[in-house]
Amino acid sequence: MDKVIKDFKTVPGKVVVLVEKPVKKVGNIEIPDEIDKYKDGFYRATIITVGPPTKKQEPLPVKEGDRVLITKLVGREFTHKDVKYRVLPYDDIVAIIDE
């Protein structure tokens, strides 16, 4: 997991995730699959930081390093130390991926 984002805290009710980019393999070559990214309406992502719950929320059972399923086109993308992250509300996490 990327440690460079530890120099700031996530605000209440939000999580910061690192979205997994879809990749197609052609032989030994990996090609980013930008066409496929809108196929099923979801992204797989890794939780980087979790903010505390707001007063109206129950804490989510997610922690740093968990892999989750999030809806596409939600949250805001930002770049920190040349890495693109996405910040979104707890409610946009659809599922926790068990591995």
Phi, psi and omega in degrees: 000145183288127183263352186291342184274000183288358182271013170208164184251147177278141182286162181303139176083002183239157171230153174248130182234157172250112184284134176280127180277131178295138182227137173255141176258128174239100187067237178261006183258132176260128182240127176302131184258078182291330180292320184287345187295341178257009188297307187252359177085004182226155171242149166267141183212161177249132178289126178261309175221152179235125176281162176293155178292152173286173182298334183267356186252148168275147177296139177280149180277044177243153178219170179304134179096344178293144173263134184226166174251127179235154176286150181282159176063027175245159179075185180236135177273143174214159180247132178226118182053048175068016176241134180271128178239171175227132175254135183209161178288154176312319186298343181273000173276122184271319184203157172261130182270117176276136179237000000 
